[in-house]
Amino acid sequence: MQVGAAGIRLIAVDLDGTLLTSAGTIAGDAARLLRQVAEGGVHVVVSTTRTFHSAYPICQALGTRAPLICANGAQVYGTPDGPLWAQHALDREAALTIARLADAHQWELGMTVGAVTYLRQRAGQPLGQLRPNVMVVPTNAAALMNGEMDDGIDSPLRILTWQPEAAAAIRVLCDTQLSGRCYTEPYLKPDGSFESMGIFALQANKGTALRRVMDRLGISGAQVMTMGDNFNDLPMFACGRISVAMGNAPRAVQQQATHVAPGNDAEGVAWAIETLLGK
C-alpha cells in the first residue's frame, strides 16, 4: 500500500487484545501487512498501555519508525528510538495515597516509575529483580522510594491492579479524595467481566497522545485509522475517520467503532487492512 490508499496516512494500533493474540504473540498476517504499509509510507503508530520496554521489541518486529504511544498515553516518543515528545506522570502525593491504601489491605499493585515496574511482594517471593525492568519490593509505597530520580521521574507513569476489590476501592478514592488529580481506566474481558484497572494522570490517554502525534506529523483525522479492543481505546477512536473494534472487544466498545473486525485470534487487524483499505 502506498501513502494515500483509502486516504489513510496513519494507522494507530493497540497491542494486547488487538495486534497480539491471546497467547501474546504478534498476529502473523497483521504483522506482514503493517510492515508493508509502513514501507509504503503510512505511519504505523503502536498505541498501548504497555511500558516502553515492553512495546519496543514489537515496534522492531513491525519495522515501524513512526511515533510510539506507551503507558496509555503517559509517554509519547517521536520514534521507538526517541526523542521523548511528551510525558505525564501521576501526582506523587496522589500515588502515595493510592499505594498506602493498597498496602493497608495487602493489595498488589504494579507501579511503573521511570523504566521500572515495581510489584508488591507476594508471600514467599524474593525481593529484587524479577525480570528485566521488573522489581519486587516489600510494599507498594516502597516503589516510590526506588524511583529513577536521576531521570527526573519519581512518580508512576501508570498504576495497575488486577484485584476487583482493590480496583473498586481505588476507583472511589480517585473519584473523591483525589478527584482532579488522576483517573481510573477499567479493562474488561470480552464477556464484560473485570480484567484489570489502570490509574493515570489526567493528561495521559490515548486520544490526547494521538492528537499530539497527528499535530506533529501534520495529519488530519480524515487520514487516520485506529484499531483497539477496550475502553481506553475509545479516546483514540474519536481521533480518526475509521475506527475498528476487534470482535473480542466488549459490546459497548464495538458500538462506538465505525467497524467491527474478527477477533484478535482471527487476524482482526489483517481483516481491517485488507477490507477497509483495499489491500
Residue pairs with C-beta under 8 A, 6 or more apart in sequence:
1 36
1 37
1 40
1 42
1 273
1 277
1 279
2 40
2 41
3 9
3 40
3 41
3 42
5 37
5 40
5 42
5 277
5 278
5 279
6 242
6 276
6 277
6 278
7 222
7 223
7 241
8 42
8 223
8 224
8 225
8 241
8 242
8 277
9 41
9 42
9 43
9 217
9 219
9 223
9 224
10 42
10 43
10 45
10 66
10 213
10 214
10 217
10 219
10 223
10 224
10 225
10 240
11 34
11 37
11 42
11 43
11 44
11 45
11 224
11 225
11 226
11 227
11 273
12 45
12 46
12 47
12 69
12 206
12 210
12 213
12 224
12 225
12 226
12 227
12 236
12 239
12 240
13 19
13 34
13 44
13 45
13 46
13 47
13 226
13 227
13 228
13 269
14 47
14 48
14 227
14 228
14 229
14 230
14 233
14 236
15 46
15 48
15 50
15 55
15 58
16 24
16 48
16 49
16 50
16 229
17 228
17 229
17 230
17 246
17 248
17 249
17 264
18 227
18 228
18 229
18 233
18 246
18 264
18 268
18 269
19 26
19 27
19 30
19 31
19 34
19 46
19 58
19 227
19 264
19 269
20 26
20 27
20 58
20 264
21 27
21 264
21 265
22 264
22 265
26 58
26 61
26 62
27 264
27 267
27 268
27 269
27 270
28 267
29 267
29 270
30 267
30 268
30 269
30 270
30 273
31 61
31 62
32 270
33 269
33 270
33 273
33 274
33 279
34 44
34 62
34 64
34 269
34 273
35 62
35 63
35 64
36 279
37 44
37 273
37 277
37 279
38 44
38 62
38 63
38 64
38 65
38 66
39 63
43 64
43 66
43 67
43 213
43 217
43 219
44 62
44 64
44 66
45 64
45 66
45 67
45 68
45 69
45 210
45 213
46 55
46 58
46 59
46 62
46 64
46 66
46 68
46 69
47 69
47 73
47 206
47 209
47 210
47 226
47 228
47 233
47 236
48 54
48 55
48 69
48 70
48 72
49 71
49 72
49 158
49 187
49 198
49 232
50 70
50 71
51 70
51 71
51 112
51 115
51 117
51 133
51 157
51 158
52 68
52 70
52 71
52 75
52 77
52 115
53 115
53 132
53 133
54 133
55 68
55 70
55 80
56 68
56 80
59 68
59 80
60 80
64 80
65 79
65 80
66 79
67 76
67 77
67 78
67 79
67 85
67 213
67 216
67 217
68 76
68 77
68 79
68 80
69 75
69 76
69 77
69 206
69 209
69 210
69 213
70 76
70 77
70 157
71 112
71 157
71 158
71 200
71 204
72 158
72 185
72 198
72 200
72 204
72 205
72 206
72 232
73 88
73 200
73 203
73 204
73 205
73 206
73 207
73 208
73 209
73 210
74 87
74 88
74 89
74 157
74 158
74 200
74 201
74 204
75 84
75 86
75 87
75 88
75 157
76 84
76 85
76 86
76 87
76 209
76 212
76 213
77 83
77 84
77 85
78 84
78 85
78 216
85 212
85 213
85 216
86 209
86 212
87 153
87 157
88 157
88 200
88 201
88 202
88 203
88 204
89 153
89 155
89 156
89 157
89 201
90 155
90 156
90 157
90 158
90 159
90 181
90 182
90 199
90 200
90 201
91 155
91 181
91 182
91 201
92 144
92 154
92 155
94 178
94 181
94 182
95 111
95 144
95 155
95 156
95 159
96 141
96 144
97 173
97 177
97 178
98 109
98 140
98 159
98 170
98 173
98 174
98 178
98 182
98 199
99 109
99 111
99 139
99 140
99 141
99 143
99 144
99 159
100 140
100 141
101 107
101 169
101 170
101 173
102 108
102 109
102 120
102 140
102 161
102 166
102 170
103 120
103 139
103 140
103 141
105 165
105 166
105 169
107 120
107 140
107 161
107 163
107 165
107 166
108 119
108 120
108 122
108 140
108 161
108 162
108 163
108 166
109 119
109 120
109 140
109 143
109 159
109 160
109 161
109 166
110 117
110 118
110 119
110 158
110 159
110 160
110 161
110 162
111 117
111 118
111 140
111 143
111 144
111 156
111 158
111 159
112 118
112 156
112 157
112 158
112 159
112 160
113 143
113 144
113 146
113 147
113 148
113 153
113 154
113 155
113 156
113 157
114 147
114 148
114 151
114 153
114 157
115 133
115 148
115 151
116 133
116 134
116 135
116 146
116 148
117 133
117 134
117 135
118 134
118 135
118 136
118 137
118 140
118 142
118 143
118 146
119 130
119 134
119 135
119 136
119 137
120 136
120 137
120 138
120 139
120 140
120 143
121 127
121 136
121 137
121 138
121 139
125 136
126 136
127 136
127 137
127 138
128 135
128 136
129 135
129 136
130 136
135 146
137 143
137 146
143 156
144 154
144 155
144 156
147 153
147 154
147 155
148 154
156 199
157 200
157 204
158 198
158 199
158 200
158 204
159 198
159 199
159 200
160 196
160 197
160 198
160 199
161 167
161 170
161 196
161 197
161 199
162 195
162 196
164 194
167 184
167 186
167 194
167 196
167 197
170 184
170 197
170 199
171 184
171 186
171 197
174 181
174 182
174 183
174 184
174 199
175 184
180 202
181 202
182 199
182 200
182 201
182 202
183 199
183 200
183 202
184 197
184 198
184 199
185 197
185 198
185 199
185 200
185 205
185 231
185 232
186 194
186 196
186 197
186 231
187 195
187 196
187 197
187 198
187 230
187 231
187 232
188 194
188 195
188 230
188 231
188 250
189 195
189 250
190 248
190 249
190 250
190 263
192 250
192 251
198 232
205 232
205 235
206 228
206 232
206 233
206 235
206 236
207 234
207 235
207 236
207 238
207 239
208 235
210 224
210 226
210 235
210 236
210 239
211 239
213 219
214 220
214 221
214 224
214 239
221 239
221 240
221 241
222 241
223 240
223 241
224 239
224 240
224 241
224 242
225 240
225 241
225 242
225 243
225 244
225 272
225 276
225 277
226 233
226 236
226 237
226 239
226 240
226 242
226 243
226 244
227 233
227 243
227 244
227 245
227 246
227 261
227 268
227 269
227 272
228 234
228 236
228 237
228 243
228 244
228 245
228 246
228 249
228 253
229 245
229 246
229 248
229 249
229 253
229 264
230 249
230 250
230 253
231 250
231 252
231 253
233 245
233 253
234 253
234 256
236 243
237 243
237 245
237 256
237 257
241 258
242 258
242 259
242 276
243 256
243 257
243 258
243 259
244 257
244 258
244 259
244 260
244 261
244 268
244 272
244 276
245 253
245 254
245 256
245 257
245 259
245 260
245 261
246 260
246 261
246 262
246 263
246 264
246 268
246 269
247 254
247 260
247 261
247 262
247 263
247 266
247 268
248 263
248 264
248 265
248 268
249 257
249 260
254 260
259 272
259 276
261 268
261 269
261 271
261 272
261 275
262 268
262 271
273 279
